Amino acid sequence: MAANSNTKSIPSLDLESGNISENWSKWRELIELVFAGPDADKWTDQQKAAHFLICVGQKGRDVCRAWQASGDITAEDKRKTEVLFAKFEAYCNPRKNSTVQRKVFYEKNLKLNPNKMQIGVDEVTYFGHILTKEGLKPDPKKITAVINMKAPTSRKELETSFGIFNYLSKFSQGLAQQTAPLRALLQKDAMWSWDANMEKTFDKVKKVITKHPGPILKYFDVNCDTTLQVDASQFGLGAVLVQQGHPVAYASRALTTTQANYAQIEKEMLAIVNGCEKFHQYIYGRPVVVETDHKPLEYILQKPLSSVPPRLQRMVMKLQPYDLTVKYKPRKEIPMADTLSRVFPDGHEARDEPDLEEQVHMVLVNTPISDVRLEMIRQDTKQDKVLEKLIRVMCNGWLEKRKKLCPELQGFWPVRNELSIHTDIIFMGDRILIPKAQQAEVLDQIHQGHLGITLCKRRAREVIYWPNLDLDIESLVKKCETCQTFQKNNAKEPLTPWNSPSRAWQRLATDIFHFEDNHYLIVVDYYSKYFELVQLKGF
């Protein structure tokens, strides 16, 4: 009787208004007071569950019966107070005050359409995506559309197909390596030719997309640490934005024909730039850890900009707005970025980097080698059997170990990451790789004037390269009779130190220098380091 008197004053739980979450919170406080009342400690758990169902009201009991009918709870569960509490709390808490929620939207100047609103649902479809409490996943209707997609009959229809491929690529680590033939049809000057091989490739892409849509993408959390995993393959770039070990977004794109000829270190740096540009809105203004499988970049990006190799400086400057910490990770530890760099559906969006292309062009323009000589180097490079093998390795990818290379190519192993191709000429950094047929004549030109070993090496290192270049220069100079005859007469003059001046303008230094088509006279005071600069006329 004491228990009945306690429960008579408890109102039923309101499960019909838009304020169910708040109603539950207040109602639970009342029911807990009942269970803490006189003689309640003598009740069994089954008695408490019975009183709970009495107090919850008719609507609550109907909901409970629906759970039992659907198998969410059993008849035994209905006799356990803790199960009923947990089940009703899970049911009520998501159903918050819609009036308060509308007020928040009003304050943010957002309008809601009552006919399209969905309240208290576990997932909602929005612009071809399904938003769930776990994360973002593709709309099954899109998957069905791919299954029913017919083979394209024109370039325009293929571009439309790639549009939906691109949409679904964000949910997958990649599509198929065989997408290359499809991308070839989207090239600017490509002729349309759809044959059985194209049909087979198209069907394979559809099968991969519909069978492996990929993991659910997690929502980006501004309070979590962010990691950007990047990688570059022979023909593509890949990037994955990761938080707490879960993917937030995928990105991949193909390399242009020119970019495919970049040195591997340039491709890897381009992968970082591409990842930062793709996910700019996520990473700008916050610290980000970049994981790459190319160890040299970890050290290069710690150097001052002036110490970075010239062909990488432009790309490093593009990374200046970001707070990046680059860390090396073996390829097996960043498999998602590695896969994306090798399979890329959006190859028709590949674009050149004009800054780097201009810089490479300037290297050719400013090199102290005549156009005739450059053309001879270009032709001899094509005919050189060793360089033919080298180009093949550069295009197909280097082996993991030096010993696995043929003996002729092992000399290029230390500089493999700096080798690139431009207009059929191989570069090592900014230096031109001279084919075997041209090496003897180039050595003779370097040795003109009998400058000696040190100066000849310095002169060669500014422009040209081949393995064992230094040894060849040493051998040439040592065999030169003129150099050996006058070698002892070329002793270095000892440095004569000046006494430090005791006052300003006691000793001055002057020199003439040239800058941007103008000549200048500079006068510097030894004592104060003060200088005067005057432009000279009449030069």
BAGUDO-628334 format. One line per 4 residues: number of its first residue (from 0); their letters; for each residue y, z, x of C-alpha. Coordinates in nm, 4 decimals. Each point is the difference from the previous one (the first is absolute). Last residue first. Example, Ala and Ser with C-alpha at 12.3 -4.5 7.8 and 13.67 -1.06 7.14 Angstrom:
REM residues 2
1> SA> -0.1060:0.7140:1.3670; -0.3440:0.0660:-0.1370 $
REM end
This chain:
REM residues 539
538> FGKL> 5.1992:-6.9347:7.7783; 0.3749:-0.0243:-0.0670; 0.0568:0.3443:-0.1411; -0.1638:0.3271:0.0987 $
534> QVLE> -0.0559:0.2771:-0.2540; 0.0955:0.3409:0.1385; -0.2045:0.3225:-0.0069; 0.1139:0.3281:0.1552 $
530> FYKS> -0.2442:0.2761:0.0907; -0.0029:0.3767:0.0372; -0.3029:0.1256:0.1964; 0.2161:0.2998:0.1042 $
526> YYDV> -0.0609:-0.0131:0.3782; -0.1318:-0.3536:0.0564; 0.2755:-0.1626:-0.2111; -0.1300:-0.3179:-0.1653 $
522> VILY> 0.1715:-0.3411:-0.0233; -0.1514:-0.2676:-0.2262; 0.1098:-0.3638:0.0029; -0.1197:-0.2045:-0.2960 $
518> HNDE> -0.1213:-0.3532:-0.0626; -0.0525:-0.1420:-0.3508; -0.2719:-0.2230:-0.1466; -0.1703:0.2926:-0.1807 $
514> FHFI> -0.0004:0.2372:0.3009; 0.0463:-0.0826:0.3704; 0.0605:0.2548:0.2735; 0.2458:0.0480:0.2858 $
510> DTAL> -0.0149:0.3080:0.2203; 0.2207:0.2731:0.1353; -0.0600:0.3421:0.1559; 0.2801:0.2448:0.0772 $
506> RQWA> 0.0474:0.2762:0.2597; 0.2788:0.2588:0.0135; 0.0965:-0.0697:-0.3615; -0.0847:0.3558:-0.1032 $
502> RSPS> -0.0485:0.2661:0.2665; -0.2490:0.1286:0.2583; -0.2040:-0.3188:0.0312; -0.3764:0.0383:0.0693 $
498> NWPT> -0.0982:-0.1400:0.3386; -0.1733:-0.3313:-0.0342; -0.3699:-0.0472:0.0805; -0.1177:-0.2945:0.2101 $
494> LPEK> -0.3349:-0.1326:-0.1241; -0.2194:-0.1454:0.2709; -0.0323:-0.3801:0.0089; -0.3515:-0.1104:-0.0866 $
490> ANNK> -0.1939:-0.1926:0.2614; -0.0282:-0.3726:-0.0670; -0.0350:-0.0992:0.3647; -0.3535:0.1391:0.0082 $
486> QFTQ> -0.1187:-0.2468:-0.2662; 0.1600:-0.3021:0.1625; -0.3136:-0.1580:0.1404; -0.2332:0.1296:-0.2732 $
482> CTEC> 0.2209:-0.1380:-0.2777; 0.0272:-0.3378:0.1737; -0.3744:-0.0182:0.0615; -0.0859:0.0636:-0.3690 $
478> KKVL> -0.3560:0.1361:-0.0273; 0.1182:0.3565:-0.0631; 0.2466:-0.1260:-0.2611; -0.2664:-0.1911:-0.1938 $
474> SEID> -0.2549:0.2844:0.0070; 0.2552:0.2540:-0.1195; 0.1084:-0.2309:-0.2824; -0.3617:-0.0601:-0.1070 $
470> LDLN> -0.0689:0.3740:0.0029; 0.3034:0.0664:-0.2204; -0.1058:-0.2673:-0.2507; -0.3511:0.1457:-0.0230 $
466> PWYI> -0.0166:-0.0747:-0.3753; 0.2711:-0.2424:-0.1152; 0.3653:0.0559:-0.0753; 0.3421:-0.1631:0.0077 $
462> VERA> 0.3683:0.0743:-0.0591; 0.1420:0.3253:0.1367; -0.3169:0.0979:0.1816; 0.0228:-0.3105:0.2206 $
458> RRKC> 0.3393:0.0877:0.1491; -0.1010:0.3586:0.0701; -0.3218:-0.1150:0.1627; 0.1875:-0.2497:0.2174 $
454> LTIG> 0.2521:0.2689:0.0958; -0.2714:0.2401:0.1131; -0.2159:-0.2543:0.1849; 0.2697:-0.1745:0.2016 $
450> LHGQ> 0.2954:-0.2127:-0.1025; -0.1183:-0.3161:0.1716; 0.2792:-0.2106:-0.1564; -0.2422:-0.1674:-0.2376 $
446> HIQD> -0.2945:0.2358:-0.0613; 0.0450:0.0011:-0.3776; -0.0024:-0.3804:-0.0031; -0.3166:-0.0107:0.2116 $
442> LVEA> -0.1682:0.2517:-0.2319; 0.0847:-0.2201:-0.3006; -0.1660:-0.2975:0.1697; -0.3169:0.1974:0.0722 $
438> QQAK> -0.0153:0.1507:-0.3516; 0.0435:-0.3180:-0.2033; -0.3627:-0.1116:-0.0328; -0.1173:0.3584:-0.0547 $
434> PILI> 0.2116:0.0490:-0.3121; 0.3213:0.2107:0.0225; 0.0351:0.2840:-0.2512; 0.3688:0.0253:-0.0886 $
430> RDGM> 0.1676:0.3408:0.0199; 0.1718:0.1715:-0.2942; -0.3031:0.2148:-0.0850; -0.2874:-0.1979:0.1437 $
426> FIID> 0.0689:-0.3339:-0.1643; -0.2320:-0.2937:-0.0680; 0.1621:-0.3363:-0.0741; -0.1303:-0.2140:-0.2880 $
422> THIS> 0.3311:0.0341:-0.1911; -0.0235:0.3805:0.0199; -0.3131:0.1951:0.0867; -0.0281:0.3727:0.0708 $
418> LENR> -0.1405:0.2328:0.2663; 0.1351:0.3557:0.0204; -0.3035:0.1811:-0.1420; -0.2374:-0.1785:0.2403 $
414> VPWF> 0.2012:0.1066:0.3075; -0.2679:0.2123:0.1726; -0.2806:-0.2340:-0.1252; 0.1449:-0.3255:0.1392 $
410> GQLE> -0.2017:0.0209:0.3238; -0.3180:0.0318:-0.2062; 0.0519:-0.3488:-0.1396; -0.1741:-0.2072:0.2696 $
406> PCLK> -0.2863:0.2517:0.0249; -0.1032:-0.0502:-0.3676; 0.0869:0.3008:-0.2103; -0.2587:0.2687:-0.0865 $
402> KRKE> 0.0934:0.2039:0.3074; 0.3536:0.0481:-0.1316; -0.1167:0.1933:-0.3050; 0.0961:-0.0168:-0.3683 $
398> LWGN> 0.0145:-0.3781:-0.0190; 0.3371:-0.1624:-0.0575; 0.0809:-0.1719:-0.3292; -0.0701:-0.3463:-0.1391 $
394> CMVR> 0.3404:-0.1507:0.0807; 0.0480:0.1669:0.3379; -0.3621:-0.0715:0.0918; 0.0413:-0.3704:-0.0819 $
390> ILKE> 0.3269:-0.0115:0.1919; -0.1716:0.1500:0.3040; -0.2890:-0.2469:-0.0204; 0.2480:-0.2897:0.0027 $
386> LVKD> 0.1844:0.1778:0.2800; -0.3169:-0.0115:0.2082; -0.0652:-0.3666:-0.0799; 0.3562:-0.1107:0.0870 $
382> QKTD> 0.0774:-0.3229:-0.1875; 0.2249:0.1514:-0.2691; 0.1766:0.2169:0.2582; 0.0536:-0.3089:0.2171 $
378> QRIM> 0.1904:-0.1671:-0.2848; 0.2245:0.3008:-0.0681; 0.0642:0.0646:0.3679; 0.1008:-0.3658:0.0453 $
374> ELRV> 0.2298:0.0290:-0.3024; 0.1571:0.3125:0.1464; 0.0506:-0.1795:0.3347; 0.1824:-0.2858:-0.1693 $
370> DSIP> 0.2117:0.2435:-0.2003; 0.1071:0.1651:0.3236; -0.0924:0.3572:0.0830; 0.2636:0.2697:0.0479 $
366> TNVL> -0.0882:0.1568:-0.3393; 0.3018:0.0255:-0.2283; -0.1137:-0.2422:-0.2701; -0.3626:0.1151:0.0038 $
362> VMHV> 0.0903:0.3687:-0.0221; 0.2604:-0.0842:-0.2647; -0.2715:-0.1556:-0.2167; -0.2057:0.3189:0.0250 $
358> QEEL> 0.3063:0.2009:-0.1057; 0.0726:-0.2308:-0.2910; -0.3589:0.0332:-0.1209; 0.0235:0.3788:0.0310 $
354> DPED> 0.3109:0.0159:-0.2157; -0.1316:-0.2570:-0.2478; -0.3094:0.2081:-0.0900; -0.2110:-0.2577:-0.1804 $
350> RAEH> -0.1208:0.0400:-0.3558; -0.3349:0.0357:-0.1693; 0.0310:-0.0099:-0.3804; -0.2659:-0.2697:-0.0359 $
346> GDPF> -0.2450:0.2419:0.1630; 0.0059:0.2375:-0.2945; -0.3701:0.0634:-0.0414; -0.0505:0.1739:0.3356 $
342> VRSL> -0.3285:0.0879:0.1603; 0.0016:0.0787:0.3722; 0.3089:0.2220:0.0171; -0.1117:0.1760:-0.3184 $
338> TDAM> -0.3325:0.0944:0.1573; 0.1640:0.1562:0.3068; 0.2502:0.1878:-0.2164; -0.2852:0.1489:-0.2070 $
334> PIEK> -0.2240:0.0720:0.3002; 0.2462:0.2350:0.1744; -0.2408:0.2329:0.1843; -0.2317:-0.2834:0.1122 $
330> RPKY> 0.2978:-0.1745:0.1588; 0.0628:0.2874:0.2383; 0.3202:0.1958:-0.0743; 0.3129:-0.0020:0.2144 $
326> KVTL> 0.3025:0.1840:-0.1318; 0.3493:-0.1288:-0.0744; 0.2531:0.2533:-0.1268; 0.2563:-0.1695:-0.2201 $
322> DYPQ> 0.3314:0.1146:-0.1471; 0.1223:-0.3375:-0.1239; 0.3370:-0.1746:0.0392; -0.0895:-0.1044:0.3608 $
318> LKMV> -0.3077:-0.2014:-0.0985; 0.1847:-0.3326:-0.0110; 0.1227:0.0696:0.3546; -0.3623:0.0233:0.1153 $
314> MRQL> -0.0591:-0.3478:-0.1428; 0.2895:-0.1465:0.1959; -0.1057:0.1812:0.3181; -0.3588:-0.1251:-0.0037 $
310> RPPV> 0.0569:-0.3316:0.1785; 0.2210:0.1738:0.2573; -0.2645:0.2573:0.1042; 0.1344:0.3496:-0.0828 $
306> SSLP> 0.1866:0.1765:0.2817; 0.3471:-0.0704:-0.1439; -0.1114:0.1436:-0.3352; -0.0739:0.3352:0.1606 $
302> KQLI> -0.3735:0.0778:0.0115; -0.1998:0.1927:-0.2611; -0.0708:-0.3174:-0.1974; -0.1704:-0.1526:0.3048 $
298> YELP> -0.2303:0.2987:0.0449; -0.1767:-0.0060:-0.3373; 0.0297:-0.3787:-0.0031; -0.2314:-0.0220:0.3030 $
294> KHDT> -0.2871:0.1617:-0.2020; -0.0541:-0.2777:-0.2543; -0.2190:0.1470:-0.2765; 0.3059:0.1012:-0.2000 $
290> EVVV> 0.0893:0.3101:-0.2034; 0.3637:0.0453:-0.1011; 0.1016:0.3576:-0.0866; 0.3012:0.0124:-0.2310 $
286> PRGY> 0.3008:0.2315:-0.0103; 0.2246:-0.0578:-0.3057; 0.3204:-0.1977:-0.0586; -0.1656:-0.3325:-0.0732 $
282> IYQH> -0.3754:0.0420:-0.0496; -0.0703:-0.0781:-0.3669; 0.2816:-0.2439:-0.0761; -0.0690:-0.1894:0.3234 $
278> FKEC> -0.3704:-0.0469:-0.0748; -0.0209:-0.3750:0.0608; 0.2700:0.0045:0.2709; -0.1670:0.2852:0.1876 $
274> GNVI> -0.3420:-0.1649:-0.0209; 0.1346:-0.3364:0.1197; 0.1786:0.1606:0.2951; -0.3172:0.1869:0.0976 $
270> ALME> -0.2092:-0.3185:-0.0303; 0.2601:-0.1874:0.2080; -0.0603:0.2525:0.2778; -0.3723:-0.0740:-0.0186 $
266> KEIQ> 0.0643:-0.3749:0.0017; 0.2296:0.0366:0.3021; -0.2656:0.2000:0.1870; -0.2530:-0.2709:-0.0807 $
262> AYNA> 0.2187:-0.2712:0.1537; 0.1373:-0.2348:-0.2616; -0.1825:-0.3250:-0.0778; -0.0870:0.1081:-0.3561 $
258> QTTT> 0.3732:0.0568:-0.0480; 0.0685:-0.3718:0.0422; -0.2664:-0.1075:-0.2479; 0.1312:0.2568:-0.2453 $
254> LARS> -0.1732:0.3338:-0.0308; -0.1583:0.1024:-0.3265; 0.1014:0.2976:-0.2099; -0.1304:0.3413:-0.0915 $
250> AYAV> 0.1193:0.3053:-0.1902; -0.1808:0.2960:-0.1556; 0.1510:0.2976:-0.1816; -0.0552:0.3734:-0.0496 $
246> PHGQ> -0.3346:0.0277:0.1786; -0.1505:0.3523:0.0186; -0.0441:0.2042:0.3204; 0.2672:0.2534:-0.0908 $
242> QVLV> 0.2528:-0.2818:-0.0403; -0.0651:-0.3552:0.1206; 0.2035:-0.3209:-0.0001; -0.2226:-0.2852:0.1155 $
238> AGLG> 0.1082:-0.3011:0.2060; -0.1636:-0.3300:0.0977; 0.1141:-0.3041:0.1966; -0.1762:-0.3359:0.0234 $
234> FQSA> -0.1341:-0.2919:0.2062; -0.1628:0.1393:0.3140; 0.0128:0.3581:-0.1173; 0.2834:0.2494:-0.0223 $
230> DVQL> -0.0259:0.3645:-0.1027; 0.2062:0.2646:-0.1742; -0.0549:0.3504:-0.1405; 0.3140:0.1675:-0.1341 $
226> TTDC> -0.0319:0.3767:-0.0480; 0.2078:0.2188:-0.2308; 0.0109:0.3793:-0.0129; 0.0286:0.1291:-0.3554 $
222> NVDF> 0.3100:0.1234:-0.1867; 0.1181:-0.3438:-0.1134; -0.3356:-0.0577:-0.1711; -0.0991:-0.3650:-0.0546 $
218> YKLI> -0.2544:-0.0379:-0.2801; -0.3557:-0.0624:0.1146; -0.1482:-0.3478:-0.0185; -0.3416:-0.0141:-0.1652 $
214> PGPH> -0.2611:-0.1471:0.2304; -0.0845:-0.3686:0.0178; -0.0479:-0.2744:-0.2612; -0.3412:-0.0763:0.1525 $
210> KTIV> -0.2040:-0.2116:-0.2399; 0.2858:-0.1795:-0.1730; 0.1981:-0.0696:0.3146; -0.2989:-0.0925:0.2169 $
206> KKVK> -0.1441:-0.2316:-0.2649; 0.3293:-0.1780:-0.0590; 0.0411:-0.0597:0.3735; -0.3543:-0.1363:0.0226 $
202> DFTK> 0.0620:-0.2349:-0.2936; 0.3087:-0.1459:0.1699; -0.1888:-0.0514:0.3253; -0.2799:-0.1863:-0.1785 $
198> EMNA> 0.2466:-0.2224:-0.1846; 0.1812:-0.0752:0.3252; -0.3301:-0.0936:0.1634; -0.0892:-0.2244:-0.2952 $
194> DWSW> 0.3260:-0.1951:0.0280; 0.3646:0.0461:-0.0960; 0.2240:-0.2252:0.2116; 0.3764:0.0335:-0.0434 $
190> MADK> 0.1816:-0.1255:0.3095; 0.1627:0.2582:0.2262; 0.3634:-0.0532:0.1051; 0.1390:0.3401:-0.1017 $
186> QLLA> -0.3171:0.2013:0.0374; -0.1489:0.1229:-0.3255; -0.3257:-0.1922:0.0461; -0.0590:0.1862:0.3275 $
182> RLPA> 0.0132:0.3277:-0.1897; -0.3099:-0.0985:-0.1936; -0.1867:-0.0936:0.3196; 0.0990:0.3375:0.1582 $
178> TQQA> -0.1251:0.2062:-0.2953; -0.3466:0.0031:0.1602; 0.0743:0.3313:0.1730; -0.0343:0.1667:-0.3379 $
174> LGQS> 0.2136:0.2416:-0.2023; 0.1569:0.2998:0.1642; 0.0100:0.3810:0.0009; 0.0279:-0.0184:-0.3744 $
170> FKSL> 0.2309:0.1388:-0.2665; 0.3150:-0.1635:0.1382; -0.1958:-0.3261:0.0225; -0.0198:-0.0117:-0.3804 $
166> YNFI> 0.3593:-0.1203:-0.0407; -0.0312:-0.2435:0.2894; -0.3084:-0.1578:-0.1558; 0.1920:-0.0221:-0.3300 $
162> GFST> 0.2744:-0.2002:0.1715; -0.2507:-0.1941:0.2079; -0.1313:-0.1507:-0.3221; 0.3520:-0.1076:-0.0976 $
158> ELEK> 0.0444:-0.1619:0.3416; -0.3287:-0.1830:-0.0579; 0.1320:-0.1274:-0.3341; 0.3108:-0.1374:0.1725 $
154> RSTP> -0.2055:-0.1715:0.2700; -0.2038:-0.1810:-0.2621; -0.3366:0.0097:-0.1786; -0.0642:0.3707:0.0284 $
150> AKMN> -0.3537:0.1345:-0.0604; -0.0263:0.1869:-0.3272; 0.0754:0.3705:-0.0373; -0.2367:0.1798:-0.2382 $
146> IVAT> -0.1051:0.2631:0.2552; 0.3597:0.0279:0.1233; 0.1292:0.0621:-0.3521; -0.2677:0.2647:-0.0523 $
142> IKKP> 0.1279:0.1842:0.3082; 0.3529:-0.0246:-0.1391; -0.1166:0.1399:-0.3339; -0.1597:0.2887:0.1898 $
138> DPKL> 0.3551:0.1090:0.0992; 0.0066:0.0959:0.3648; 0.0077:0.3630:0.1210; 0.2713:0.2520:0.0852 $
134> GEKT> -0.0687:0.3695:0.0580; -0.2183:0.2944:-0.0983; 0.2071:0.0999:-0.3042; -0.0146:-0.3605:-0.1150 $
130> LIHG> 0.2498:-0.2859:-0.0098; -0.1723:-0.3282:-0.0821; 0.1732:-0.3065:0.1367; 0.0797:-0.3390:-0.1537 $
126> FYTV> 0.3581:0.0915:-0.0827; -0.0843:0.3471:-0.1335; -0.3290:0.1170:-0.1484; -0.0223:0.3740:-0.0651 $
122> EDVG> -0.2466:0.2677:0.1015; -0.1002:0.3532:-0.0984; 0.1935:-0.0014:-0.3281; 0.2190:0.2861:-0.1256 $
118> IQMK> 0.2828:-0.2134:-0.1352; 0.0012:-0.3796:-0.0284; 0.3326:-0.1624:-0.0879; 0.0093:-0.3650:-0.1071 $
114> NPNL> 0.1263:0.0342:-0.3573; 0.2274:0.2903:0.0927; 0.1804:-0.2215:0.2574; 0.1466:0.2292:0.2622 $
110> KLNK> 0.3443:-0.0306:0.1587; 0.0977:0.1184:0.3472; 0.3482:0.1307:0.0844; -0.1439:0.2668:0.2329 $
106> EYFV> 0.1348:0.2732:-0.2313; -0.1612:-0.1757:-0.2969; -0.3359:-0.0193:0.1782; 0.0156:0.3741:0.0671 $
102> KRQV> 0.0926:0.0653:-0.3640; -0.2980:-0.2091:-0.1133; -0.2248:0.2231:0.2090; 0.1474:0.3118:-0.1593 $
98> TSNK> -0.0655:-0.1424:-0.3456; -0.3515:-0.1058:0.1050; -0.0867:0.3614:0.0760; -0.3164:-0.0159:0.2059 $
94> RPNC> -0.3428:-0.1193:-0.1004; -0.1529:0.0075:0.3501; -0.0494:0.3810:-0.0282; -0.1751:-0.0001:-0.3373 $
90> YAEF> -0.3426:-0.1584:0.0629; -0.0591:0.1481:0.3462; 0.1061:0.3388:-0.1358; -0.2288:-0.0409:-0.3010 $
86> KAFL> -0.3002:-0.0747:0.2221; 0.0720:0.2779:0.2510; 0.0441:0.2658:-0.2703; -0.3100:-0.1161:-0.1871 $
82> VETK> -0.2114:0.0082:0.3172; 0.1305:0.3478:0.0925; -0.0799:0.1332:-0.3472; -0.3643:-0.1056:0.0056 $
78> RKDE> -0.1798:-0.0330:-0.3367; 0.1284:-0.3546:-0.0548; -0.1581:-0.0921:0.3343; -0.3458:0.0751:-0.1431 $
74> ATID> 0.0559:-0.2501:-0.2789; 0.0793:-0.2549:0.2687; 0.3300:-0.1380:0.1249; 0.1225:-0.3521:0.0773 $
70> GSAQ> -0.3015:-0.1422:-0.1857; 0.2001:-0.2141:-0.2424; -0.1053:0.2104:-0.2999; 0.0773:0.3237:0.1855 $
66> WARC> 0.3468:-0.1227:0.0934; 0.0621:-0.1057:-0.3609; -0.1110:0.3437:-0.1192; 0.2593:0.1584:0.2327 $
62> VDRG> 0.2746:-0.2246:-0.1385; -0.0933:0.1018:-0.3545; 0.0033:0.3668:0.1071; 0.3497:-0.0444:0.1403 $
58> KQGV> 0.1253:-0.1571:-0.3220; -0.1533:0.2823:-0.2054; 0.1631:0.2757:0.2003; -0.0187:0.1220:0.3592 $
54> CILF> -0.0306:0.3596:-0.1187; -0.3463:-0.0321:-0.1505; -0.1210:-0.2073:0.2955; 0.1206:0.2657:0.2451 $
50> HAAK> -0.1565:0.2770:-0.2123; -0.3348:-0.1793:0.0303; 0.0429:-0.0483:0.3744; 0.0762:0.3704:0.0396 $
46> QQDT> -0.3130:0.0871:-0.1985; -0.2112:-0.2298:0.2219; 0.1457:0.1611:0.3112; -0.1082:0.3385:-0.1301 $
42> WKDA> 0.2568:0.2340:-0.1445; 0.0193:0.3614:0.1237; 0.3099:-0.0657:0.2100; 0.1747:-0.1108:-0.3156 $
38> DPGA> -0.0232:0.3562:-0.1407; 0.3799:0.0325:0.0003; 0.1967:-0.3049:0.1246; -0.0343:-0.2081:0.3199 $
34> FVLE> -0.1800:-0.2806:-0.1823; 0.2764:-0.0013:-0.2606; 0.2678:-0.0114:0.2700; -0.1823:-0.2994:0.1518 $
30> ILER> 0.0181:-0.1721:-0.3380; 0.3763:0.0498:-0.0127; 0.0653:-0.1290:0.3523; -0.2193:-0.3019:-0.0769 $
26> WKSW> 0.2146:-0.0852:-0.3025; 0.3176:-0.0156:0.2130; -0.1476:-0.2396:0.2569; -0.1786:-0.2023:-0.2670 $
22> NESI> 0.3189:-0.0582:-0.1981; 0.1800:-0.1073:0.3208; -0.2640:-0.2649:0.0702; -0.0227:-0.1033:-0.3662 $
18> NGSE> 0.3729:-0.0761:-0.0395; -0.0236:-0.3358:-0.1737; -0.1256:0.1742:-0.3136; -0.3568:-0.0235:-0.1358 $
14> LDLS> -0.2058:0.2413:0.2092; 0.1713:0.3215:-0.1148; -0.2365:0.2854:0.0919; -0.0500:0.2207:-0.3067 $
10> PISK> 0.2115:0.3149:-0.0308; -0.1431:0.3298:0.1332; 0.0817:0.2986:-0.2272; -0.3420:0.0038:-0.1649 $
6> TNSN> -0.1746:0.0045:0.3386; 0.0688:0.3611:0.0859; -0.1005:0.1262:-0.3424; -0.3284:-0.1845:0.0296 $
2> AAM> -0.0700:0.1599:0.3351; 0.0639:0.3441:-0.1293; -0.2312:-0.0712:-0.2907 $
REM end
